[in-house]
Amino acid sequence: YKGVHVLHWCPRCETTLADYEVSEYKELEDPSIYVKFKVRGEENKYLVIWTTTPWTLPANVFVMINKEYEYAEVEANGEILIIARDRVSDVMKEARIKEYKILRTYKGEKLIGLHYTHPLADIVTAQKGLDEYHVIVDAGEEVTLSEGTGLVHSAPGHGDVDFEINKKINAPVVMLVNDRGEFLPEAGKYSGKNVRSSADEIINDLRAKNALLHAGKVVHRYPVCWRCKSPLILRAIEQWFIGVSKLRDELLREIDTVKWVPEWGKTRIGNMVKEIRDWVISRQRFWGTPLPIWVCKNCGNITVVGSKEELQKVAINEVPGDLHRPWIDQVIVRCNKCGGESYRVPDVADVWFDSGVAFFASLGEDWERKWKEIGPVDLVLEGHDQLRGWFFSLLRSGVILLDKAPYRAVLVHGFMLDEQGREMHKSLGNYVEPSQVTEKYGRDVLRLWLLRNTTWEDAKFSWKALDQTKRDLNIIWNIYVFATTYMNLDNFDPTQYSMDSLEQYLKIEDLWLLSRYNRMVKEVKEAMKDFKVHELANKASSFLIDDVSRFYLRLIRKRAWNESNDPDKIAMYYVLYEVLKGSLVILSTVIPFISEKIYQSFVVNKKDSVSMESLPKPNEEFINERIEKEFELSKEIGEAGLNARAKAGIKLRWPIKKAYVFLVSDTDVKMAEEVKEVIKFLLNSKDVEIAGIEGYRRFSKIKALPNRGTIGPEFKRLSAKIVEYIENNSDKIASDIISKGYHEVVIDGENLQIKVNHVNIVEETEEGYISARFDKGVVVLKKEISEEEEEEGIIRDIVRRIQFMRKQLNLQVNDYIILSIKPPSEREEMIRKWSDYIKSETRAKEILLEEAKGDIVISWEIEDENYTIGVSKA
């Protein structure tokens, strides 16, 4: 239908915008003025209104209030001002009026029908004849007290709420602005002037007529055109509409049938549909889909054409091959009512009409039949701004055409921002071309970083984050290098084995890894039901980095070094192969290029591509909650052990004879016993004693330290003696306070009680030991290490240096070497003692204690001693 509504208008593009197109805002500075409308028949009584759009004042018709509010007559500067009671203080403060007096208050209902005189009536032509409409009307909840005066100036030609209220009172709709944003001749003095640029002139005219109470400035969010970014204005204009407000219930019904990810997407689009107005379909543009509407010049009859074939039947002249402007404008249609000539309206369709029918239009002429076969689409995904845009236009078109939503699910994604959270723009100098990233890091680094970000949240671009992601990818790469290298060395063929045949040889760490893997697969599967790609990317990459690389490979490295192919080693290989293959298939959706490269060299009996593999299915039988809790506990114990070593200055590589683990929970004690070997490995301890928390008492003592801040004010002259007494009897005092809450003592003949507020209770570990607490207990280590432990630590340091030198020579894992070592003379016997260990760890055929020589020679500083090492390939 064709009708008049108040719509947003872009003066630069000279076209209207629908509500859902008004999605961009800028912080603009505008006038903030309080204007006095003189009450008719009163000498010095005024209605006070507030506006940030002075250009709308020439089109004022009436004033709106809420009749339920309390209004006040305020005496100020010899005048009586009518303002909402709750806004008086704020208005007076902003207008800088210090001396004022509230004369009386009353319900707004008393103001209904009160007439006023327009302050610009003598210079605005359109104001002539409007006197009878210059009254106060009730607008109910449309008038609020959050800002302004509680009285709202109403211009129905330039305000949507004003327009709707105006329908109820049948006042004229005065619209004084042309397509270019200039005042029409009816604006009198302001005719031909740009409306926004006329603000100062209008303010000065109000001031000259004693109609200005106060003029200031306000910075606020103001809607701008999504095309050209120019400020928009509101105009009551005639346009073509589709009456979608009649479909509100149907649209809400279909919203409920769609899966929205995240859930707030449904809330946002639902709220928008609840407030839906009829769709303004026409646009005053040249480019676009021409509206297929012809109007008879004789009788005004409207003909709407549905296809080119239909147009050819009703056209008087030839129909062009191209149905766009200007050619379509030449087509004349025969009126089906009076036989006269009908001419096309000059408008084109809203661009969101095109996007809204994209699904259907792409199927061609026979779209309805094809849509029945394939529709609705499974998923649409776009940025969260498209909840007002594409998602809504598709939904609206689907309900109009088929009474159904055209999609089953919607996934909303965020925007790319810079590190400060700003939108990226070339003008800000913060825009980064994707090609810059891919040239430096490759595509998979960018993909992994981006896809690990929560899908619907904005991503803050960071080169540092990309560096970290690259390191993570290197870890993943090295996992497969390790597995491939050792499996190839041992000619391991996974097709020769099955999980059933090897299950009896699985160690607890293998069962843990299988549990963690199958849990990851299960969680990924569940996450993808809701299209949570970020959970897939995070869970799969975290499993490989944290569970496999940083934990499992550390535990099984010695099993891999075992020269014989015993069942224990084969079982470990098989578990590792199965979880790495499955993880690779999952991660190929995130890092396809690296995954393909690894797949081609790692997988046995591979397909043409990793992308042709089926996603792995979780085996619930291997998910073991207890084992996972046991290993989580062992990790916490390991972390506490590291803290204790750091306090004592003992390196992790240096083994210790015994560690003590005391746990609060009996359940934790039992679980720790199950993974004792793992805990020994993590603590790098020959032995571990695990017991309840009460066992910690033999390694700790509790002391009471004087709290001078509370002792002084309370005990005054005795303070010094009490402090001394506490320092000399701290153990006894601490014990008494813990057991009964106080300690009694007689000092200078006075009976005194030392309470908990007089002391600070501290726990100290026994001399020679160091402890580290964690949530579930405490780990205790001996501070000093024995000569044997020190030797083993040095030897491990030497082995680590030799491994580094092997890498420098690019030696293969199975290559043998000749070692020559020049240690300090007093350490030669130590090297001989540990020679077998050094050989087994470094694949050295022999160790020569002489001047170092070889393909590579390096002098190393180890524990303030110099060791010169030479390495040659054997």
N, C-alpha and C positions, 0 to 999 in steps of 0.2 A: 504494500500500500504506500501511498504518498502522504506524508504528514509533516508537521512542524514539531521539532523537539529542540531543547537546548543541548548543543553538542560542542565538544572541543574542536577548535578550528586553528589551523596553522596559517597565519597571514603570509608567510613566505612561500609555502607550497600552494597556498590558496585552495585548500581542500579540508574536508572534515576528517575527524578521527573517531573511531568507535571507542567505547569505554576501555575495552581490553587492549587497545593500542596505546593507551596513555600509561606507559610503564616506565618512562624515564623522567628523572627529576634532577634539577640543579639547585644549588644553594644560590638564591638571588636576593639582592637587597631591594626592597620596595618601600614606599611610603607607609607609615602607620599613623592614621589620622583619626581624631575624634571630632565629629561634626555635629553641630547643633541645628535641629529642625524646630523652628518656632511653632509652639502650640497655637492653633488658630483661635483668635479671640482673647488671647492672654498677652499682657504687655511684655513680660520678661520671663516667661516659662518656656523651657526647651526640652525636646527629646534628644538624648545624646546617643549617637550611633558610632560604631567603629568600623573602619574598612582599610584594607591594604590595596584596594583597586579604585582609586579616585575616578578613573575613567568611566566607571559604571554609574556614578552619581547622576549624570545628566539623564539617565534612563530610569531613575527611581520612580516607583509607582506607589508602594505602600511600605509600612514598617511592621516587622514581625516580632512578637513576644511569646513567652510561655505564660499563660494566664495563671498557672499554679505558683509561679515565683512571687516573692515579695519584692515590691519596687519601692524606691524612696524618692522623696523630693528633697534635693540637697541645695542649700543656699551657699553660693560661692561667688565672690566678685559682684555682688549686687544682683545676681540672676538666680533663678530656680531651675535646677537641672534634674531631669527624671532619669534615674539609673537603677538597675537591679540592686537591691540592698546588699547582696553578698559581693558585689563588684565595686562598691563605692570606694573602699580603701585603696584598692589597686589602681582604679582609674585616677583618683586624686593624686596618688603618688606619681603615676606616669605623667600626668598633666602638670606636675610640680605645683599643685595647689595645696598650700599648708593650712590656710584658714578656711574652714567650711563647717557647715552645720546641717545635720539631718533634721528637717522640719517635721516630717511625718512619713509613715510607711503604710502600704496597703497591698492587697492582692492584685496581681496583674489583671484580673478580670475587670477591675474598675477602669482600666485603660482602653479596653476593647471599644473600637468605634471612635476614639478620640482623633480629631482632624489636626493636621499640621500644614504648614506652608513650606513649599520647596524653596531652598535658599537661592537656586539658580534659575527660577522660573522666568525671570525677565530676560535672560540671555540664551535660553535653550528653547527653540521653537517647539519641540516635541512636548514640552511641559504644559503648553496651552491646552486647556480642556481636560486636564488630569486632576484638577482640584478635588473633585468629588471622590477620587480614589485614594487620595493622600490621607489614609487612616491607619490606625493600629489594628492588626488582625492577630488572631491566635494561631501559632504554628506548632504548638505542643512541644514535643521532645526535639524537634529540629533546632530549637533555640537552646543553647547550653550556657553554663556559667564558667566554662573553663578559660574563656578569654572574652574580650570585648566588654559590652555594657549590659547585656541582657536584652537589648533592643537591636534588631538587625535590619539594616536598610535592604530593601528588596527591589531588584531589577529583573522582572520575569524574562526579559529578553537576553539576560546575560548570567543567569544562575539556574541550575537544574532544580534545586529545592524551591527557589522562588517561583519557577515555572509551574511546578506541581501544586503549590499552595494557591497560585493564581487561578488555576482551573476551578477551584472551589468557590472563588468570589467573582469570577467572570470579569476581571479587570483587563484593560488592554495590555497586550504584549508589546512593549516598546523595545525595539532593537535598533541601535543607532550606529552600527559598524559595518563597513563594506568588506569584500573578500580580502582586501589588502591590509586590513586592520586600521583603516582610517574612518574618522567620523563622517557620517552621512550629512547631507544638507540640513536635515531636521535637528541636528545637534546645535544649530545656530552658530554662535561665536566660534565653536570648536570645529566647524565643518572642514573636512579635508585634512585634518591633522591626525598624525599617528596617535592611537589611543594611549599607549604606554608612555610615549614622549610628552603627552599633554598633562601629566600629573602635576608638575610644578605650577603650570598656568591655572589649573582648576583649584589647587590649594590656595594660590594667591587671590583668586576671585572669592573663595570662601572667606578668607581672612578679611578682605575688603568689605564684605557684607556682614561682618561680625557673626559668621556661622562656623568659625573654626575654634574649637576649644583647645586643641593641641595638635602639633604635627611633629612626628618623629620618623625613625627608620626601623625596619625589621628585616632580619635575614631569615629566610624560610625556604623550605623545599617547595619548588614550583615546577609544575609539569612542563616538559619541553617536547618538541616534535621528535619522534624516533628517527625521522629521515634527516632533518637539517639542524636539529638541536635548538631551534628558535622557541622562545616562550609561546605557549598556547593561550588562546582566549576562549571564552564561552560565548556562543551566539545561538539565538533561536532562529533556525533556518529550516527551509523545506527540503526534505530528502526522501529517498526511497527506503523503505524498511521491510524486513521480514519479521513477522510477529512472533518471535521465539519466546517471548515472555509467557505465552500460552502453553509452552512446552516445559515450564520449570519443573513440574513434578516428574515428567518423563526423563528429563536430563538427570535429576537427582537419583531417580531409580536406577538408571544405567551406570552412574558413578559407583553405586554400591556393588555392581556386578564385576567391576574391574579390580585387579590386584594393583595397588599403588605402592611403590617402593621409592622413598620411605612413606610411612603412613601419613605424615603431615601433608604429603602431596594431595591426598584425598580431601583433607580438611580445607586446604587452600582453595582448590577448584570448587569444592562444595559450597564454601562461603561465597565465592564469586557468583555461582549459579543461583544461590538464594536471592541475590540482589540483581538478577539479570534483567536488563531492559531489552526492548526490541532492537534487532540488529540493523544498524544503518548500513545498507548495502551499497549505496552510491558514493562515488568519489569524483571530485572535480579535477580529474587528471587527463592527460592525453594517452599515455602508455597504460596498457592494461586490457583486461577483458571487457569489451563494450557491453553495457547492459542491453539485453535483447528486448527492450521495451519501446514500442511505437505508440504515439498519441495522435489521434485524429484531429486535424486542424479545424474541422467543422463542428463535430459533436463532442470532442474530448474523450471519446471511447479509447480504452487502453487495450493494446494487443501485446501479449507476451509470447515470444517465439521460442520453441524448445529445441530446434535443430536446424541445420542448414537445409535439409530436405523440406522442412515445414516452411522455412523462409522463402524458398524457391516457389512454393505453391501460392503464397499470399503476396509476393512482391510484384509491383507493377513494372519495375525495370529490372535490368540484369543484376544478379547477385555475384559479387566479385569472388575470386578464389581465396583472397585473404580477407578474413572477416574482422580485421582490426581497423582502427581509425587510421587514415581519414576515409578509406574506401567504404566501410560499412555505413558511414554517415550519408552516402549518396543513395542508399537503397530506400525506396518509398514503398510502403505497404498499403494495400487496399483495406479500408475499414470494414470490418465484418458487421457493422451496425448500420451505417448510413451510406456506405460505398465511397466515402470520401478518401482523401489522401492522408496517410498517417506518416509522421516523421519520427525518427529515433531520438530519444532523449540524449543529451550530449555527454552524460556521465559514463564512467567505467565502474566495474565492480571492485569492491574491497579486495585487496590482494589476499586476504585471509580466506576469501571465498575459494580462490584457486587452490591454496594449500589444504583447505578443508575437504575438498573433493579429490585430492591427489590419489588416494588409494583407488577410488572408483574410476577416475579418468584414465589412469594408467592401463586399465584393462580393455579400453577401446569401446567400440559401439555396443557390443554384446555384454556390457559390464555386469548387468544384473544377474545373468545366468552364471557367469564366471565367479562372481562374488559369492553366490550361494554355494559353490563348490569349494572355494578356498578361504572365505572369510569366516570370522574376523581375523585380523593379523594377531600373531602371538605376542608381539612386544614392540613398543615404540620407546625410544629413549632420546632425550634432549636435555638442555639446561633447564634449571628451575624457572627461568623467565618464561618458558613455553607453557607453563600451567595456565597463563593468561593468553598464550599465543596458540601454537600449533596443537597442543593436546586438547585445548578447548575448541578450536575451530573444527578439528576432526570429530570430536564428540558431537558438537552441534550439527554438523552436516550429516553424520551417521543417524542421529535421531530424526532429523527432518526427512531424510530419504528412506530410511529403513526401520525407524523406531527402535534402533539398537546402537549400542556403542560399537565402533568399528575396530576396537582392539580389546584384547584380553588382559593385557598388563602394561603398565607404564613405569619406566625406570627414570628417575630424575638424577642428573649429574650436576656437579658444581662448576665453577669458573676457574680459570687460571689467573692467579694474582702474583704480584711480585713479593719479595721477602717481607715488605712492610704491610702487606695485605691490600695494596692498591691494585686497581684494574690496570692491565698492561696497555699502554698507548705509546705509539712512536713519539708523540709530542712530549711525553713525560721522560722519554729516554730510557724507559724500563722494559721495552718490548724485546723479547728474545725469539728469533726465528727458530722453529724446530730443527731446521737444517744445521744451525750452529751446534745444537746439542748432539745430533746424530753424527756429525763430522768428528766431534771430539770423543764421544762415548759409544757411538753405535746405537741402533734402534732399541735393542733389548734393555739397555740401561734406562732409557727414557720410559719405555713401557713398564718395566718393573717398578720404577719410582712412582709413576703416575697411578698405576693400577693398585698399588698398596695403599694409596690415599683413599679414605672413605668416599665412596662413589658420589654421594649427594652433597659432600662438603667441598668448599672451595679449596683448591690446592695452591699453596704458596711456593712459587718456584724458587729453587735454591741450588746454586752450583755445589755448595758443600754437601747438600743432601744427595746430589748426583754422584759425588765422589764416594760417599758412603755406600750408595747402591752399587757402584762399580766394585767396591771391595767385597760386598756381599756376593756379587756374581762370581768374582774370582774364587771365593770360598766354595761356592757350588761347583765351579769348574774343577777345582782341585780335589773335591770329593770323588768325582768320577775318574780323574787322573789316577788317584790312589787305587781305587777299586779296579780299574782297567789294568794298571801296571801289575799288581800282585796276582790278579786272576789270570792274566796272560802268562806270567812267570810259571804258575803252577798248572797251566793248561786246564783251567777250570771250565767245565762245560755244564751249564745249569740244566740243559735238557736231559742229562743223565741221572738227575735226581728229582725227588719230590719232597714236599714238606713232611708227608707221612713217614717216609723212609728215614728222614733225618731228625725227626722231632725228639727222639730219645737223647740226642747229642746236644740239644740246645742248652746254652747256659742262661743264667738269669738275665744277663744283659741282652741276649738275643730275644728273650721273651718280652723284655721291656721295650725293645725297639719295635717288635711286631705289634705290640699293644699301641704304642705311640703312632705308628704308621696307620694302622687300621682306624684308630680314633680320628686321625687327620683326614683320611679319606671319607669317613662318615660325616664329619663336620663340614667338609667341603661340599659334599653332596647336599646336605641340609641347607647350607648357605646359598647354594646356587638355585634352590627352589624359589628363593626370593631375589635372585639375580645379584647377590652380594659378591661381586667379583673381587672386591678388596679383601674379603675374608679368604677367598681361595688363594689369592696372591700372598697374603700374609701367613696363612696357616701352612701352605706348601713350602714357601721359602724359609720360614722359621723352623719347620721340621728338619729341613736339610742342614741349615746353619747351626741351630742350637742343639738339636737332638743327635743328629748324625755326626757333623764335623766336630763340634766342641765337646761332645760327650762320648758317643759310642765309639768313634774311631780311636779316641785316646784309650778306651778300655780294651779294645781288641787288637791294638797294633802288634803286641807281642805274639798273638795267635797268628797273625799274618806273616810274621817273621819266621815262624816255625818252618824248618826245612822240609819236614815230612808232610805228606798229604793225609793226615789222620782225620777221622770223622769229625772231631771237634772243629778243625779248621774248615772242612768242607761245609759243615752246618753253618758256620759263620759266613762263609762266602755266599751260600745259597740265600740266607736271610738278607744279606746286604744287597745282593743282585735283585731280589724280588722287590724290596722297598725302593731301591734306586730307580728301577725301571718304572714302577708305578708312579713314583713322584715325578719322574721326567715327563710322563704322558700328561699328568695334571698341569705341570708348569709350562708345557708347550703352548698352552693357551695364552700364557702371559709373556714368555720369552721364546718365541718360535724359532728364532735363528740359532741361538746357542743350543736349544734343545735338539734341533735337527742335527747339528754338528755332533753333539754327544751321542745321540741315538744311533747314528750311522756307524760309530766306532765301538759302542758299548754293548748294544743289544744283540743277542744271538737270535738267529732265525727272524731277522727283522723284516718289516714290510717296506714298501717303497718309501714311506715317509712316516714320521712319528704322528703326523696328523691323521693317518689312517688307522691308528690304534684305537681300541675301545677304552673308554675311561675305566679305571680299576673299580671294583666293587669292594666295600668293606667286609671283612670276615669277622663277624661279631665274636666268634669263639676265641679270637686272639686278644680281644680287648680285656685287659686285666686291671681293674681299678686298684687292687691292693699292691700289685707290683709297681704301678706308676706312683702310688703314694710312698712306697718304700724308697724308690729312686729320688723322688722329690725331697724326702727327708735326708737322704744321703748327700744330695747337692747342698742343702742348707748346712749340714754338718761340715761339708767341704769348704763352704764359704767362711764359716766360723773358724775353721782351721787356718785358712789363709790370713784372717784377721789376727789370729794369735801369732802366727809366724811373723807377720809384719811388725807386731809389737816387740817381738824378741829379736828381730833382724835375722831370721833364719830363712834362707831361700827355699822355695818349693822344691827345687831340684835336689836339695840335700835331704836324704832320708833320715828319719828319726826311729829310735828303737821302739818307742811305745807312745800311744796317744790315749787320752781318757775322754770318753763321751758320756755325759750325765744328762738324762732326759727326764722331763717333768712327768710325761704320761707313760704308764705301763705299756699301753698299746704301741707307743713309739719305740720303747725299749725292745719289744718283740720284733717290730718291723726292722729296726736297725740290725738286729742279730741276723735276719734273713739276708741282708745285703752287706754283711761285715767285710767281705773281700773287696767290695766296691768302695766301702768307706776307707779301708786300709789304702787302697790305690789313691783315692782322692786326697787323703791326708799325707800320702807318701810315708807311711809308717809301717814298720815291720810287724807291729802288733797293735791291736786296739782293744781297750777294755770298755765295755758298754754296760751302764748300770743306771738305776734310778737317780733322781736329783739329790737324794740324801747322801749319796756317795761323794758328792762334791765337798761335804763338810771337812773331810780329811785334808783337803787342799786349800781350804779357805778359812779365814777368821773375820769376825765382824768387829768393827771398832766404832767408838763414838768420838767425834771431834767437836770441840766446844763451838757453839754458835754465839759469838761475842755480841752480835746485834740484838739478841733477846736477853742475854745474861746481864749485860750492863744496866739497862733501864730497870730491870726487875730486882736485882740483888745489890746494886749500887756499890757500897764500900766493900762488900765481900766478893765482888766480881773477879778480881785478880786471883784470889785464893781458889775460887770455884773453877776457873779456867785451868789453873795448875792441877787441881785435883782430877779433873776430867782427863787431862793429858796423861796423867800417871796411872789412871785406872780405866782406861777406855774400854778394855775387853769386858770387864765386869759390868760397867754401866750399860754398855750396848746389850749385853745378855739380859739384864734386868728390864730394860725398857721394852725389848722385844717380847719378853715373857709376861710382864705384868703392867707395862706402860709407864713405869717410873723407877727411880733409884733413890734410896734414902741415905742421907749422910749427915753427920754433925760437924759443923765448922764453926770455930770460935764460940762453942756452946749453943749454937742454934741448930735446931732440927730442920733440915732442908729436904725438899724433893726436887730432884733433877728429872725433868720430863722431856718428851720427844721434841718439843719446840726449843729446848735449850741446847740441843746437839744436832749434828748431822751424822746419820748412821751410814757408814761406808763398809763395803766388803773388799777385803784384800786377799789376793791369792798367796798361798804359802811361798816363802822365800825359795827361789830356785825354779819356780814354775810360772807359767804365764797362762791366762785364761781369756776366752772370748765368749761372751754370751750371745745367744740368739733366741728367737721366740720360743723355741721348744726345749731349750736347755743350755748347756755350756760345754765347751771343749777345752781341755787342759793339756798343755804340752810342757815338757821340761825345757827350761831356757838354754841350758848348756848342752852341746852335743859332744859325743865321745870322739876320740881320735879316729876310730873306724868309720863313724858316720861322716866325719869331716873328709876322710879319704874318699869315701864313696861319692860325696858331693863334688869333690874336685874332679874325680874320674868322669862323672856325668857331664861336667862342664867341658872337659877335654873331648869327650865323644861328640858333644853338640858342635864344637868347633870343627872337628873332622868331618861331620856331616855337611857343614857349611862349605868346606873345601871341596868335598865331592861334588856339590852342586856347581861350584865355580868351574870345575873341570867338565861339567855336563856328563857325568858318568851315569850309566844306567843302574837301576836298582840291583841288578844281579852281577854287576862288574866287581871284580876283586881288586884290592889295592895293596901296595907296599907302604908301610908307615915307617918314618924315622922321626924320633922325638928326642929333643935335647931339653930335659927338665932340670930344675935345680938339683944339685948333686944329692941333697938329702931326700929327694923325692924319687930317686931311681928305683929304690926297692919297692916303693908303692906302685910304680908302673909295672914292674915285673909281677907283683902280687895280683894285679888286676888285668894282666895281659889277655887272658882268655875272654874276659868280659868285653874288653875293648875290641878284640877281634870279632866276636859274635855280633856286636852292635854296629860295626863299621865295615864288615866284610873284608877285614885285613888278613892277608895270608901270613904276614910276619911283621914284627915290630922291632925296629933297630934302635937301640939306645946309643945314639952317636950324634955327630953334627947333622942337623936336619938337611935333607936334600930331596929332590923330586921334581915332578912337573909343576908343583906349586909349593912354596914355602912361606909360612906366615908366623910371626912371633905374637903370642897371645899373653895378655896380662890376666891371670886367674888368681884371685885372692892375694893380690899384691906380690905374686910370684910370676916369673917369666918362663913360658913354655914355647920353644920353637918347634913347629911341626912341619914335616915335609910329607907330601902325598904323591904317589905315582901309581898309574894304572898297572896292575900286575900283568 
